[in-house]
Amino acid sequence: MRNRMHFLALACFALVGVMALSATSPAGAQKSGGILKIQHTDTPPSASIHEEATVSVAVPFMSLYNNLVMFDQNVAKNSFESIVPDLATGWSWSSDGNKLAFKLRPGVKWHDGKPFTAKDVECTFELLLGADKLRRNPRQSWYTNVEKVTADGELDVTFRLKAPQPSLLALLASGYTPIYPCHVPAADMRRKPIGTGPFKFVEFKMNESIKLARNTDYWKPGRPYLDGIEFTIIPDRSTRMLSFAAGKFDMTFPTDVTVPLLKNLKKDAPQAQCTMRATGVSTNLIVNRDLPPFDNPKIRRAMALTLDRKAFIDILSEGESTIGGAMLAPPDGVWGLPAEDLKTIIGYGDVEKSREEGRALMREAGYGPDKRMKLKVSTRNIATFRDPATILLDHLRHIYIDSELEIIDTAIYYNRVFKKDYAVALNLSGSAVDDPDVTFFEGYACGSLRNYNNYCDPEMTKRFEAQSRELDQKKRKKMVWEIDAKLQEDIARPIISNGKAAGCWQPHVKNVTIHTNSIYNGWRFEDIWLDR
């Protein structure tokens, strides 16, 4: 009974969001007009959010779309408390927790003028639940508990679940869960996307820019304030920082500014407004365990044992990033392992002792000081990947591995890791929502597209499902900690650190809120305005 009441409390708690929209909207003398100019780090693989798995897509294209619900754009920390209506005006759970019904907003139009209906929601989830309806489907694993989604009328839609799943509403609130139009082929959404959001797609030039324009027929009165948004792609980070300091841009890319760079930027552009916060992104080591010699668990274990996590953090973030497991570490995260528990896990204790154990394992596998492994370490061609990858090469030397970097552009990099076309890679993995149902199913469940190194343990997948269905949060947290510890012991995907980064903007950019525990959910841009 207590568990059932907890679930119903979550449901009622979520319904508070139905009344929250006007309360969180900014008040005051906002000005309309102007083009917001933002830096971008590299060319996104496409504009289709449902087919991609990088913040380089979420930031420029989230504002084209709407969700059923979303995390309040003006509340810094994503949580159940901050979920508000979007295309839905309200929602309700069935008494058994197996159905989630939404009432939809009337009068909404797609950017091409066609009406939005419940059928569009049904079509979107047919794409996500289908095995081959998208070119690739990075978040199909989020919805393994969803049996089907049905349009029950023009403005009514119901999610039918295999078992209760209190986290589902948070998954639907992510910037990674936009609603797509039924009448536009999925392939067209990659280069000519159509949404219902505050901005319309104008232009996407590879290696150059992305341009969006105000949706003058947006369903939310008075929004957006901006005439448009322009993202300029500048691959070199030094050039980006200098051009922002010189006032050529209104905003940096929101995850671009490291702790050392922030200190420099405060000197060069003291007027800039900046926020340093947890990103919800882990730096991690992925190893293709199906490719010899990495099918040998001794080698994978040795590679985990050589990692000096504190050295990574001290060099890259001057101690600001945090050591954690699969889940975002506290206090930024709700579900992360306590520090005292981490110390008992392989590779998280004495580094020299761990490396000696790693060298012994490598000798057992046939390597040593006179027979060193030659290795190519792959990584993505942006600084947040390249910088830790360089440190990794040095750490591998301690266990008889001589390695070199293979730098890969973003569009090619993700194709490679999706296809398991790599040996070892230094990777960054973002969790769009701080919830185990995102992190576990997406990164570690058998068959998930984003399970880049093919870790597969059917018994662990059963444990993922059990924690998802647990309605008592204290019990669920204990289950999550046990799962996280086991993933680290299994060398499923060695986590090096949980990252922190800053985004900066000029003082004339008003009403900016950058979310503190996820970099994927806060880019609607409909409330931002320019005071100039």
N, C-alpha and C positions, 0 to 999 in steps of 0.2 A: 504493500500500500504506500509506504514511504517513497519508494522508487517511482511509482506512478504519479504521486503528488509532485515529485521533483520534476518529472517530465512535463506535467501540466503547468507547473510554475514557469518553466522555460517557455512554454507556448504562450502563456499569458504575458510573460515578460517581453517576448518578441512583439506582441500586439501593441505594446506601448509605442513602438515605432510608428504605428499608423497615425498617431497624433503628433509625431516629433518633427515633421518636415518643416512646418512654419517656425517652430521654436528654434531650430538650428540655422535658419536662413539669416544672413547678415542684415543688419539694419543700418540706416544712415544715408548720407548723401552720395551714393555711388554715381560714378560717371559712366556713360556708355560710350563705346567707340575705342578705336586704336587696335593695333596689331601687337600681340604678345610675342616677343622674339626669344626663343629658347635654343640653347645649344643641344646638339645630339652627338653621341660618341661614335656611332657607326651606322651603317645602313641596315635597317631591320630586314629580316628575311621576307616578310610580306606584311600586309595590313590585316590579315585574317587572324584575329585574336584566338579563335578556337583551334587554329592549326599551329600555333607557335608557343614557345616556352621561354620567353625572355622579356625582361623589362623594357628592352629597346623597342618592343611592339606595344606593350601596355601603355607606356607614357604618351606616345603621340596619337594613339588610336582609340583609347578608352572614351574620349569625349565624343566620338561619332555615335556611340551606342547608349542604350539604357539596359538595365537589368530589371528583373522583377522587383528585387530589393537591392539596397546598396548600403555600404558603411557610410554613415554621415560624413560628408566631405569636410565639414568644419569641426569635427571631433578628432583629436590627434591619434588616439589609440583605438584600433579596431576591437570591438567586443560585441557580445550580444546586445548590450545596452545601446550601442550606437547604430544598430540596423534600423533603417527607415524605408518607407515605401519608395518605389520608383515607378515602373510600369504597373505594378500592383498597387491598389489602394488599401488592401488589407489581406490578411491570411488567417487561417484557422486550422488546427490539428484535430483529427478525429480522436475519439476517446481512447482508442487502442494505440494511438501513435503511428498508425500505418498509412495514414493519408494526410497530405498537406494541400489544402485548397486555397486558391488565390482569386480574389476579385480584381479585375483589371480596369485600368483607367480608360474611360471612353474618350473618343475624339482625337486620339493620337494618330499621327501620320508618319509614314516613312519619308525619307528625304526626297523620294520621287513622287510623293503625293498620294500613294496608295494607303488605305487604312490599315492600321495595326489591329490584329484580333488575336484571340486565344489560339487560333490555328498556327500563328507564327511561333508561339511558345512550344506547341506540340512539335512543329517541324524542327525547331532548334534542338530539342532533346532527342528527336529521331536521329539527327546527325551525331550527337554526342554518345548515344547509346548503341549506335550501329557500328559494326565491325569495320566497314570499308566505305563509309559515306563521305569521309574527309580524307584529304591527302595524307594527313597524319593527325592523330587525336591524342595529344599529350595528357588530357585530363579525363579521358574515358574512365579511368580507374576511380575517379571521385564518385561516380554514379553507379557502381556495381550493385548497390542496395536498392536502386530505383528500378522497379519492375516495368513501369510505363508511365507516360505523361499524356493525359487526355484533355482535349478541348471539350468542355461540357456546355458550350454555348459561345456566343460571340465574345463574352467578357468573363468567362469562368474557365479555370483550368485546375486540374488535380494531379498531384504527384502521388502515385501508388507505390508504396515501399514494401520490400520483403520482410522488413523488421523495423521497429522504431529506430530512429537516427536523429537525436536532438541537434547534431551539428549541421544538418542539411541546410538550414536557413542561412548559416554563415557561409557555406560554400556558394550558395546562390547570390550572396552579397558581394562576392569577390569581383574585382575588375576583369577577371578571367571568365566571367559567366554572362556575357552580353546576350541579348536576344537577337537572332538573325531573321531576316525576312524570308518567308516561304517562296516568294516569287523571283528571288535572285539566286542563280546557281552558286554553289559553294566556291567554285573556281573563280568566279567574278569578284568575290569578296577579298581576294588576295591583292588585287590592283585597283578595283573600282568599288570600294565598299559602300553599302547603303545601310544607314541606321535610322534611329529615331532621335538621336542625341542632340545636344546643343550646338554642335558644329557639323558641317558637311565637308566631305572630302573634296579637295580641289586638285591636288597634284602630288605625285610621289616620284622624285627623280633620284635614281640610285646614286649613292656617294655624293649627293648634293643637298637635297632639301625635301621637306614634307610641308604642304600648305593646307590649312583648313580655313573655312569661312563660316561666319555666323549662320545658324539655321533660323531664318526669319519667321519660320512657321513652327517654332518649338512649342511644345505643349505647356511648358511652364512659363506663365506670364512674366515678362520683364527680363528673362534670361535668354541667352547669356549677355553679359555686358560688353564683351569684346567683339570687335568686328571680325577678328580672325586670329589664328595662331600660326607662326612660322617656325619650324624646326630646321636649323642649319646643321648639316653633318660635317663635323670637324674631327678627323681621326686623332690629331695630335693633342694630347692633354695640355701641354704647356701653352700651345696656341689658344686653346679654349680658355684657360685661366687668364691669360694676358688680355684677350679680347673682352672678357667679362669685366675685368678691372678697368679697362678703358671705356666702359659704358656702351659697348656696341651691342650688348645683349641684355635683356631684362632678367633672364634666369639662367643659371647653370643647369646642365642635366642634373636631375635631383638626387642622383646617387654618385656623383662624380668627384666630390671634394673630400679628400682624405684628411686625417688629423694634421699631418704636416702641411698639406696644401691650405688648410683652413687658416693656419697661423700666418702663412704668407699672404693669403687673400685679405686678412684683416688689416695687414700693413698696407697693401697696395690699394685696397678699396674699403677703407674704414666705414664707409656709409652703408655697405652691404648688410642685408639681413640674412642670417644663416641659422640653420638648426642642425646639430649633430645628434643622430639617433640610431637605434638599432634598425637594421634593414630587413631582418627576417631571412637573410641569405647566409648560407654556410660556405666557407672555403673547404673543399674536400678532395680526397684522392679517389679516383675511379680507376679500377683495374679490370681489364677484360679477362675474366676468370675462365672463359672458354678457349682462350688462345694460349698455347704452350709458349714459354714455360710457366705462365701465370695461372694455369690450371692446377699448379702445385700449391696447396694451401700454406706450406712452409714459407714460400717466397712472398705470398700476400701478407702473411703475418709479420715477416721481417720488415716489409715496407711500412707497415703500420707502426712497428716498434721504433723505427728510426726518426719518426717525426718529433721535433721539439716544438710543441705548440706555443710555448711562451716566447721562443725566439721569433716565430712568425709574427706574433702579436706585437712584440716590442719593436720590431723593425718596421712593420707596415702601418701600425696605428698608435705607436708610442704607448702601448699598454691599454688602449681604449677598448679594443675588441675583447670578446669573452670566450673562454674555453667552455665547450658544451658537447652534448651528444647530438642525436638527430633532431630533437625538439629544441626550439629557441630557449637559451639559458635564462633563468631568472636573474634579475627582477623584470627584465623586459618581456620574457615569455611566461606563460601560465603553466606550461606542461614540462619544462626542461628539468633534467636531473639535478638534484642538489649537489653542490660542490663536494661535500663529503663523500657522496656516493661515486662521483666521477673518479676520485683518487684511487678507488679500489679496482678500476677497470684497466685492462691491458693497454699499455702505452701512455697512460695519463699520470704515471708516477715519476720515478727517478729516470731521467733520460739516458744517462750513461749506462745504467743497469739494463734498461730496455734495449739499447743498441748492442750491448754485448750478447744479449739473448738473440737479437736479430742476426748478428754475425754468425752465431752458432747454427741457426736455422739455415742460413745461406750456405754454410759449409756442408751441412747435411744434404742440401739440394745440389751440391757439386760445384759451388763457387767459392772463391777465396781471394787472398791477396795476389795470387799468381794466376788466377782465372776469374777475371772480373767480367760482369755482365755488361754488354753494350746495349743501350736503350735509347729510344726516341720518346720523349714526353710531349704529348700534344697539349695545346691550350688555345684558347680563343684570343684573337688579336685585339684585345683592349687591355689597358693598364691594370685593371682590377684582377685580370687573370694572369697576365704576363709577370707582374711583380712577385706574387707568391710562387709562381712556377719556377722562377730563377732561384729562389731560396730552396725549393724542393730539390733541385739538382744537387745542391751542396749537401743536403741531408742524406740523399741516396748514396753519396760517396762513402759514407760511414759503414755501409753494408755491402761493399764491393760492387756497386753499380755505378758505372760511368755513363752519364746521359747527356743528351742535347735536346734543345727545345725545337718543337715543330709548331710554328705560329700559323694559325688558320683563321681566315676571315669568318665573321659571324654566320653568314648564310651557309657556308660550307661546313663550319664546325658543327652546327646542330644536326645537319644531315649526317655527318660522320658518326656522332655519338648515338643518334637514334638508330643507326644501322649497325652499331657495335663495330665500326670500322676504325679501330684504334687499339693500341696495346695498353698504354698507361696515360692518363691525362690528369692535369690539375684543373679542377672544375669548380664552378660556383653554382650552388643549387638554392633557388629561392623557394620558400614556402609561402604561397599567396595568402594563406590564412593560418594563424597560429592555432592549429587544431590537429590532433593526431590523425584524423581521417584524411587530411590533405597529405601530411608528411609521410605517413606509413604506406598508404595505398598507392600514392604517386611514385614514391622513390624506392619502395622495397617489396611490393607485392609481385608475385609471379606474373609475368606477362605484361606488366605496365610499360608503356613506351618510354617513360622517364626513369625506369629502372635500368640505368645506362650500363651497369656492369653485370646484369643478369643474376643478381642474388635471388635465389628462389628456395624457400623453405615452406612447404604447404602447411606445416604445423604453425609457423609464424603467421601465415596469412589467416589461419583460424583465430589466432590471438588478436590480430588486427580487427577482425570482425567482432570478436567478443567485446573488446574495449569500446568499439563504436556503438554497440547496443546497450552498454551499461548506463543506466539512468542516474545512478548515484555518483556525483562528481568525485567524491573522495575515493571511492572504490575504483573509479575509472583512472584517476591520477596514479594510484598505486600500480594498476595494470600497465599504464603507459610507461612508468619508470622501469618496470621489469622488462618490458619489451625493448625499450631504448638501450638498456644495459646489455641485453642479449645481442642486439644488432652490433654494438661496438665489440663485444667479445667474438662475434662471428666474422669480424673484419668485413662487414657488409659494404660499408662505404666510409672509410676513416674520415672523421670530421676533424678539421684542423682548428677552425675558429668560427664563431658567430660574428658577423661583421657589423661595423658601424660606419656611417658615412654622413656627409652633410650636403645639403642643397642650399644655394644662396640666390637671393633676388635683390633687385634694386629697390630703394625705398618707395619709389612711385608705384610699385606693384602692390596692390592692396588685397587683403583678405586671403592670404596664402596660408594654408594649413598642410604641412607635410606629415603624413602618418608616421607613427613612431615604431610600429612593429610589423610593418609590411610595406614594400615598395611597389605593390601591384594594384592597389585599390583606391588611390586618391587622386586620379587625374581627369576628373570630369570637367574642371576648369570653368564651370558655368557661373560661379560666384566671384571669380577674380575680376578686378577692374583696375584701370590705369589712371592714376591721378597726375595727369600732365596735359 
